[in-house]
Amino acid sequence: MDKTFILILEDSKTQLEKIKYVLSSAGYYIIPFSNPVIALNYLNSKESVLPDLILSDITMPEMDGYEFCIHVKSNLRLKDIPLIFLTNLTGDSNQAKGFDVGAVDYIFKPINAEMIKKRVQIHCELKMHQCHLEELVNKKIEELELLQEITIECIANLAEYRDNETGGHIRRTREYIKVLVNELKSYPKFAKYLTDKYVKLLCQSAPLHDIGKVGIPDSILLKPGALTSDEFNIMKYHTLIGKKTLEIADEKMNKESFLHFAAEMAASHHEKWDGTGYPRGLKGDEIPLIARLMAVADVYDALVSKRIYKEAITHEKAVGIIKSGSEKQFDPDIVKAFLDVQDKIKQILNKYADSITVASNNSINKKLTKGEDNDSLGEMPNCWEIKKCGAENCSKEDQQCPAYKLNMGHSCWIVAGIFNKEKSFYAEVKRVNKNCLLCEVYRRYSRSAGTLKHEFLKKFPEENKRYYRIIKEKNDDKA
């Protein structure tokens, strides 16, 4: 038998010792008290061992059993402990009163040893089964919440990948918001809103803030240059598309869900504190808090990340831009909180950094690993440290391949753009020299697949002479 603790409250020392003897001989661990006030103080102590079951007399000095039971059941830490009354009050009204205050059973005096052991055994087993059932339910809830979180992230990733972003952006913005919310809890203005339930719904909503981008044409979403006025007006619609999509889903829920918060965030995260944002031109506190938080998180992450239309900037420069946007683009209280936790924000940025998106204050020139055909290729340019390969982006056309753009269109990445259907292609890339056809990308596939070499040289004939010149020079060196 596992250790089962039973608290016995009985003002008669004779009865207390008798019950203690009967139950301890049955293998239970007894916590005896004859004074209800002292027993209650023990139970309220955080250092106390909580009993699995309480047996309490009713008629006692200072505090009767009913009042003692009321105190126990009003304490969140104690309320689930089953309590049985020990009494010689046999009237129906007395029993009804006991059940009303939270007792689960009665054991009548004089105490019968076998009867009390059986009653205690039954209630201890019921408690054990109840705890086990709660564990199973909680585990199932956790599994469903995890499945929901994964599903949300998958859906959000589909939208982000169309915009040449990665799952890192989704994870970072969610983590930024968690840090900001924890800081804002200390602000009287926000404390009453930022309940645990609100924070949970907010964090569940965060990944879906740009879900509306799925409705924006590629010609606009993936345009490498600045958008025209007409194109920008179309881009603005992603907020309304996201809002409508999430509202339709939320209508199928019969209670307040994270989808309601997600719809608010999707609709309003481009609104500005001074009223110059879109789509509705909301101003100040008219903008939902959840959207004001995402506005700061989203802009910061966009600044420090590489995009199809711009390079990344450093954390320090991004913080300066956020600070200068206070009372214009951003809620000043949220900006203040952001500045107070900027070190934590930077830690999140570094922890969930995308290998090719985040700007650094230091160059990252690394020597090529010596090996076949690359002895004299020099230094690796500041480009591709394979931490997370670009395979998720390779479904785009050649010119949209992130590696192609990053490496300024040099031959090795053009190969990658053409032959991105090779499932293992990006994952196998270890190193690359942006000026050399003999980098691992080209070397690995040109030698193992003659078709690839032929197609490459056919599509880029200007590289023919250069390729054969390099081969000749290397063969001459070997000779």
N, C-alpha and C positions, 0 to 999 in steps of 0.2 A: 504494500500500500504506500502511495506517495504521502508525504507529510501533509496531514490535514489539520488545520488549526481551528479550534472552537473556543470562542469567548463565552464564558458562563458568568452571568450577572445574577447573583442570588444573595439577598441580605441575611438569610439564615446560614450561619457558618456550618451547621450540621448538614443541611440540605446541600450546600455548596460542596462539602467534602465528599458526600455520598455520590453526587453526580460526577464529580471529578474522578472518583475512583472507578466508577462504572465505565466511563468513556475512555479514560486513559488505559484501562486494561483491555479495551477493544482496539487500541493502537492509535487513538487520536491524541494530538498535542493540545493541552488545555491552557487557556489564558483566563485565570479566575479573578473575579472582582466581587466585592460585597457592597460597594458604593457606586451608584450610577454616575455621579459627577466625575469621580476618579476614572471610571471606565470610559466616559466620554472624552475626557482629556487625553487618555491613552490613544483612543481611536483617532483623535484629531491631530495627533503628533505625526509629523512626516517620517520620523524614524521608527515608528511602530511597525510590528509585523501584523498585517491585516488578516483577520480570521476568515475562514471560508464559510463559517456559520456562526450565528449569535443565538444563544439561549438566554432569555431574560425573564426574570420575575416581573410581576405587575405591581403588587403592593409593596412599595419601598419608601423609606424616608427621603426627604429632600427633593426627590423626583420620582414619579411613578413610571411604570414600564411604557405607558402610552407616550408620555412626553419624551422619554428616552428614545423610543422608536422614531418619533417625529424628527428629532435632532439627527439621528442616523440617516434617515431617508432624505433629508434636506441637504446632505453633504454629497457632492458629486463623486467624491472619492469613495464613499461608503454605501451609496444608495443601492448598489446591486448585491450587497451581502444579504442573504436570506436571514430573517429573524423569526424565531419561534418563541412564543410566550409560554412560560411555566406558571401555572396558576391553579387555585382551587375555586376560582370564580366561574361557575358553570352556566350562568344565564346566557340566553341567546343574544341579548343586547350587548353584554360584555364581549362576547366573541365577535359580534359584528363590528363593534368599535375597534377591536384589535386588527381586524382585517382592513378596516377603513384607513388606519394609520400606517399600514404597510406590512403587517405580519403575514407570514405564509402558512402558519400552522399553530396549533395549541397542543401542549402536553399537560394533562391534568395531574395534580397532586392528589394523593401521595404518589411519588415516582415509582414506576415499575421498571426494573433494570432492563428487561428484554424489550419492553415497549419503547423506551427512550433510545436504546441502541438501534432498533429498527427504524424509528422515525428519523434519527440523525443520519443513518446510512442512506435512506431514501433521498433526503434533501441534499446531502453531499453529492450523491450520484447525479441528481437533477442539475445541481450547480455545475458539476463537471461537464455534463452533456451540453448545457447551455453555453458554457465557455468555449467548448469545442465547436459548437454550431456557429457562434459569433466569429471564431477564428476562420472558419470556412467561408462565411459570408464576407468578412473583411478581405480575405484573400481573393475571392471572386470579384469583389468591387475593385481591388487593386489591379487585377488582371484586365477588367473591362476599361478602367481608366487608362491603363497603359496602352491597350489596343486603340482606344479613342485618341490618345496622344499621338501614337504612331500614324494612325489614319490621317489626322489633321496635318501632321508634318509632311506626310507623303503628298497630300493634296496641295499644300502650300508650296512644297518643293517644285511641283509641276509648274506652278505659276512662276516661281522665281527663276527656274532654269530657262524659261523662254526669254527672260530678261537678262541672260548672261550672268545671273547671280547664282549662289550656291546655298546649300542647307546651312552653311555657316552663318549667313546673314540672318536666317530665321532663328537659329539658336542664340546668336549674340543679342539680337534685339529683345528676345524674351528674357535673357539674363540681365540685360541693362535695366529693363523695367522692374524686375524683381528687386534689384539694388535700389533703384529710385523709390519704389514703393516703401521699402523698409526704412529709408531715410525720411520719407514724408509722413510716416506714422507718428513721428515726434512733433509734427506741426499741428497745433490745435485746429487749424482750418480744415485739415484733411483727416484727422484721427477718427472722427465719427463715421466717415465713409469707408475707410480702408479696413474693413472687417476681414477676418480670415476667409470668409466665403467670397467676398468681393475680390480679394487678391487672387484666390484660386481661379475664379471665373476670368479675371483679367489675364492671367498668365496662359490659360487655355486658349483665349481669344487671340493672343498676340501673333501666332504664326499665320493667321488668315488675313492680315491687314491689307495685303496686296493681291488677294485672290482675284480681284476684278481684272487684273492684267491679262487673264486668259481671253478676254474679249477684245483686246487691242490688236490690230493688224501687225504682222511682223515688220512690215516696211516702216512702221513708226516705232514699235517697241525696240527693234534691233538696229535702228539707224545710228551709225557711228558719229554723225555730226549733230549740230544743233537742229532742233525741230523748228519748223515754220510755225507761224501763228495758228494756222488751220490745224496742223498736226498736233500742236500742243493742246488745242481745244478738244481734239479727239482723245488724246492721252488723259485728259481730266476725267473722262467718262469712266475710267477704271474704278473710281471711287463709288460711283452710282451703280455700276455693274456688280461690284462686290457687295454693296449694301442690299441690292435687290435679291441677289442669289442667296445670301445668308438669311434674309428675312423670310424667304419662301421656305427654307429649311426650318427656321425657328417656329413658323406657324404650326408645324406638325408636332411640336413639343407642347405638352400640357402644363408646363411649369416654366419658371424663369431658368434659362439655360445660358451657357457661355455663348451660344449663337447670337443672342440679343446683344451682348457686349461686342462680339466680333463684328456685327453689322454696324454698330456705332463707330467702332474703330476704323473699319474699312471706309465708311462714308466720310469721316471727318479728320483723318490724320494729316490731311494737307491744308486744313484750316489754319489761319494765323491769328495770333493774339490781338493784332491791331485790326482785324477784319478784312485783310486783303487776300486771304486764301481762297481756296475753292473746295467743294462746288457751290456752297451756299453763302459764303462770305460771313460766316459766324464770327463773333467777336468775344474776347475775354471768356468769362464763365459760361457763355452760351455754348462753347465747345465742350463736349463731354470730356470729363477728366481722363478717361481711358485713351481718348484720341490725343489729348495734350501730352500725355506721357509718351505715346508712340511717336509723336511729331519730333520730340527731342531725340529719342533712341534711333529712329529711322534716319534722320538727317546726319547724326553723328556717324552712324555706320556707313552711310553712303559716302561721306567725306573721306573716311580712312580706308575705303575699299576701292579697288580698281573697277572701273566700269567701261563699257564699250565706247563711251564718249569722253572719258577722262582718266587721268592717272590718280592714284591714291595720294593723300597728303598725310602728314604725321599726326599723331594723337594730339600733340601740343598745339598745332595750328587749328585742328578741328575744335578743340576746347575753346580757343580764342573766338572762333566763328560762332559757336553756340552762345558764348558769353555776350558777344555783340548783338545777338538776336533777341536778347531779353527785352520783354515789353513790346517787341515788334513782331517777330515771328513766334516767339515762345512765351509760355506762362513764366513770369519772373520767379515764382516760388519753385517751380520745377527746375529752372536753370540754376537757382541757388543750391538746390539739393544735388543737382548734377555736378556742380563745382566742388561741393563738399565730399563727394564720393568718386571723384575723377580717377583716383588711384585704383579703386576697385573696377571701374569701367575699363581702364587700360589693361588690367589683369584678365578681364573677360575677353577683350580684344585679342590678346596674345594667346590665351588658352584655346580659343576656338577660331584661330586665324586660318584663312584659306591660303594655301602655299603660294598662290600667284596673285593675291589681291591686296595684301596689306602692305602699306608703305613702311619703310624702315629708315632710320637715320644713318645706318651704316650700309655700305655696299656689301654684296654677298658674292664676291668672286671666289670661286673654288677651283682647284686644280682638277683637270680630268684624271680619272683613274687610268694609269698606264695599262695598255693592253693592245690587242691586235688592231693595227691600222691607225692608232691615234697617238703614237709616241710623241709626235712633234706638233700637236694641234694647239698648244698654248693653253691659255686660261679659259675656263668656262665663263660665259657672259652672265650678267646678273639676270637670269631668266628662270630656269625650271629646276627647282629642287623638288623631286617627286616625293611629296608627302601624301598628297591625295591626287590621283591622276585626273586628267580632264575627260575621262570617258563619258561622264554624264553630259558633257557639252558637245560631244563629237557628232551629234546628229545634225548640226547646222551645216550650211554650205561652207565651201573652202574658206571664203573670206570672213566668215563669222567664227571660225575655229579660234578659241581663245589663245591657243598656243601659237597659231599663225600670226595673230595680231601682236601678241607679246614679243615674238621674235622677229617682228617687222617683215614677215613674208619671205624669209630666207628659205632655201630649198628644202632643208630637212623637214620643216613644218608644213611646207606645201605637200610633201609626201603624206604627212599625217592627215592633212585636209582631204586629200584624194582618197586615201585608203583607210578611212575611219571605220569601215565596216568590219575590219579585223577586230574581233572581240577583245583580244588580248593586247592589242597594239599599244595603247597608251600605258598600260600597266607595266609593260616590259621596258619602257624607256628609262634608262638610268642616267644618261648624260647626253649632252648635246652641245656642239659648237655652232654658233649661228652662221658662221661663214664657210662651213666645211661640209662637202657632200659625203664625207667618210665618217660622219658622226654615227653613233650607234643606230639611230633611227633609220638612216639610209642603208648603212652597211648590213644590218641584220636582215632587212627584207630584200634588198637588191640581190644579195647572194643566194638567198633561199628561194626566191620567187622571180624567175626570169621575166614573167609577165609584168610584175611591178616595175622592174627596171626599164623594160621596154616602154610601158605607158608613161613613166616619169619623163624619160628622154623625149618621147613623142610630144608630150604636152608642153615641155619646157626645153625646146631645142637649143636655146641660147646657152644652156648649161652643158651641152655636149662637150664642147671643146675644153671647158674648165674641168669637167669630170675626168676626161682622158689625160689632160695635162697633169693633174694630181696623181693619177695612177702611174703615169710614166715617170714622174719625179720620184715617187716612192720606190718604183721598181729599179730606177737608176741608182738610188741610194743603197738598195739591198745588193745590187750587183757590185 
